[in-house]
Structure formats: structure tokens, C-alpha cells
């Protein structure tokens, strides 16, 4: 295996809370304990599952699964409406636990984060001991469990955290990385979704060891520029640093409706509500965006997006709501009903200086 001395000196921990939303609900409401719980979705069959408790997972219920499918697999499942304020409060407490050991913390979501403890604040020196202390603090202070993966790079640490869930701890040291990556199914690699995985299997590529047989040029030929990443990662090379201040790339909100929307009036009213949530989130993060995207999911689960780019960044409610409605007007929904709408903003900051000064600053550039 190719050695990277800088990477091998790093001590990276990936902490992943166990069935986070569902575990918070079971902690706070004793009547849910020991029972199959799904946060998100509904008994009407609308919506999707955000998180399933381990009792529900035994029946095959998974996140992003439709409520209807979840009920087919587990008729006794209990659907719980999400309480994001509660989850955020718990997440902030978890963050304060991390900060006792390091300032190099990269949150990936409310329930998982990377920590670089190469130089920990308390001088403990052992990443395994730090992970054990963090897990114990989460258990003692929040009555929740977390799983930890520990290695010299982010990729291996993240995969390792999933091995012994729930309440697991897995350490993959430098001498074990090559064997570990060789045995990984291709589906576990970053960027490998269903389509790419199917393509790999059709090429008789099933594991990291199989991918490693291909040259970098061959990987790029078959999988585009991501092939460069595959070439490195199957050799255990991941130079990415833990980024405490990751730049926000996009921000938005969406809603799955209890009943399919049939009229433009209904859709516009829902877009107004969603725009309010988006604006609050933008205000909280002090962000303005130039690209506004409308997401539409039809009743048959097909999905489209349409977006607009402005020359000036915005975060005001009227503009965001009006543009979302304008994008909706440009979509042919004749004879179709809609189960989900979403609005998101991206392209934060000022526009490129090379924009033509002769253009009207409020002019829109439309593209699909």
C-alpha cells in the first residue's frame, strides 16, 4: 500500500449517533421504548421515513423509505412527527462534548461528525480512549448511544463507525487499512450509488480489491473524474482534512403533503409556507443566494427540478416566493398531481465580476 506520512500521523474519529431521531423520541417518551418507531411519514401512507428505530429496522424499515412500504413491512410501526428543535438541542450538547477534546470538528449533519484529535486538548494522546470518553459522556449526559470509527483518514473512519452499530467502536490502524479497503463492497465507496454500483458489478467489480486491479486511466475512462478518487481511496489514500468551517453549499426546505395537490392555488399557498422556512434559515446563517431551485415530486414519485439564477444574491421572502411560483408556472402539470414541493438556494455570495455591467441587475437567467 502506498504510504502517506502526513495522513498516517492523523487521528480521525467519526462519531455517528445510533438511530438518532428515533432514539431521542424513545428517550423522551417511555411508551415508544422497545417498539418499532419511525420518525417522519404517517399512517396515511404519505411521506417518507427520516429515521427508524432498531426495533423497526429488524423488519427492514429504513430511512428514505415510503410510509406505505414501512407499513407493509411492519404493520405495528408507530409514526412520530419530527421534533427538530429537540434534535438540534441534543446535537448542540453533543457538540459541546466534542469541544472538550478538540476544536477540529466537521459536522456532517445533526447526528454525525468528524473529529481530528491528532493534538487533543487534554493531552490524552489515544484516539481510542478519546472515543470511549465521548461515547460515555453522551450516554451519561444524554442517555443516548453513539458509534465511533477511528482511523488515520476520514473515509476509513466513517466506514468503520458503521461496522458494530449500535453503540460500537471500531479502530482500523494504518497496517490494517489495505486489507479493510480490499474487502469493502463497492457500494460502500463514496460516490457509488445504485447506477454506478450496477455498472461496476457488470464489469465484475464487486470489492475494493477488484477496483484496485484497474489503472487510474481505466477508472477515469469508465467512471469519469471520480475515477481519480477511486484510484486513491482503494489504496487507503484520503488526504482530506477535517474542516471545522465547511462552507454551506445550499440551503432549503421541502414538504410532503398529506393529500396530493391538484390546483395551482394549492401549490402556491404551500410554496409561500416553504419560502417562510427557507428565509428563516437563510437569516439564521446570514446567507443570501443567487440560484433558486424548485423541486417537484409528482404522485407517481417522479421528480424534477427547475432553477433560476440572479445577478444579485437575495434572502427576502417576496423574491424567493415569487420566483418559486414563477418556476412552477413554467412547468407543465396538466393532468398531474403533486405530493412534494421544495425550495432551495445556492450560489451564496456576490456574483462574478465578469458579469456584463450593461445587463439589468434584476434580470433573470433561466435554465433547467
PyMOL commands that set and color helices and strands:
alter all, ss='L'
color gray80, all
select helices_A, chain A and resi 5-8+20-28+30-32+54-57+67-73+84-98+127-142+154-161+174-183+186-188+194-202+208-212+216-223+226-233+264-285+317-329
alter helices_A, ss='H'
color red, helices_A
select strands_A, chain A and resi 12-17+37-39+51-52+78-80+105-109+112-116+146-151+169-171+250-261+289-298+303-314+338-348+364-367
alter strands_A, ss='S'
color yellow, strands_A
deselect
rebuild
show_as cartoon
